[in-house]
Amino acid sequence: MKKQNNKYDLEERLLNYTVLILRIVEKLPKTRTGNHIAEKLIHSGTLPYPNYCEAQAAELKNDFILKMSICLKELIETKRWLKLIERAHLLNSNDTDLKDGLIETEELIKIF
């Protein structure tokens, strides 16, 4: 019997989260509003992944804390952009990526 690896992999989860954010961005309308929010969401929604990776290689405790703090800050900002997308009805209310994005963002905020 093959032994299962149940190790929790936050790096992999953040990579999947980044892909989810990119899918949401691609669905936004190609309007001034949609383009503005897309730019902001790309920025905040993709930064947690590389910052977490950098934190893993931190040589000093303070550098680790800084990178992890950036992850949290960007996740909080991403949550606000996703809520705005939802409130402004920029995507279909049944869009599963948007719903999944809101749920995953909230869970990641709790982790960080």
N, C-alpha and C positions, 0 to 999 in steps of 0.2 A: 504494500500500500504506500502510495506517495504521500509524503508529509506535506501538509498545506502550510503555506506561509501566511499567517494572519497578521503580520506586521502592518501597522497603520502607516501609510505613506502620504504624509501631508504634501510633499513635493509633487507627487503624482496628482493629488487632488487639486492643487493649485494650477497645475498645467491644464487639467480638464476644465477647470473654472475659467481660465484664460480663453480657451477655445470657445466655451459657452458665451462669454462676453463678446468675442469677435463675431459669433453667429448673430447675436442680438444686434450688434452694430450694423451688420450687413442688411438687416431687415428694416432698419429705420428709413423713413421717407427721405428722398433726395431733395429736400427743401432747405431753406436757410436754417430753420429750427432743427430739423433732423440732422443736418450736417454739423451744426454747432454742438449738439448733444453727442453725436457720434464721436467727434474729436475729443470731447471731455471724457466720455466713457472709455474710449480706447486707452487714454492716458491712465485714468485711475484704475480701470479694471484689469489692466495687464501688468501693472507694477508690483502687485503682491508676489507674483511668481518669481521674478528675478531677484527681488529683495530678500525673499525667504532663502533662495539659493545662496545669495551672498552672506546671509546671516550664518548659514551652516559652515562657511569658511572663515568666519570672523576669528581674528587672532586675539582680540581684546573683548572683555565682557561688555564694555561700553559700546563697542561697534556692533556687537550682537543685539544689544538692547535697542540701539538706534534703528537697525534694519528691521527688526520685528515691529517697532513702533511705526515705521513707515508703512509696513504691511497693513497694520490696523487702520491707520489714517486713510489709506487709499481704499480700503474696503468700506469704511464708513462713507466716504465720498461716493463710491460706486453705488452704494445702497440708495443714496439720495437721488442720483441720476436715474436709477431704475424706477424709483417711486415716481419721479417726474414723468418718465415715459409712460408709466401706467396711468397716472392721473390725467395727463394730457391726451390720452388715447392715441399715442403715436404708433402703437402696435395693436393688433387685434386683442381684445380682452381674453381670448382663449389661447393666446400664444403660449405654448408650453415652455419655450426657452425663457421667456420673460418670467413666468411663474417660477421655473426652476432656478433662474438667476437670483430672484429675490430670496428664495428659501436658502440657497447655497451661500449667498452673501451673508445672511443672518447667522447661519451656522459657523461660517469662517470667522465672523466677528467674535462670536462666543469663544471660539478656540483661541484666537489671538488675545 
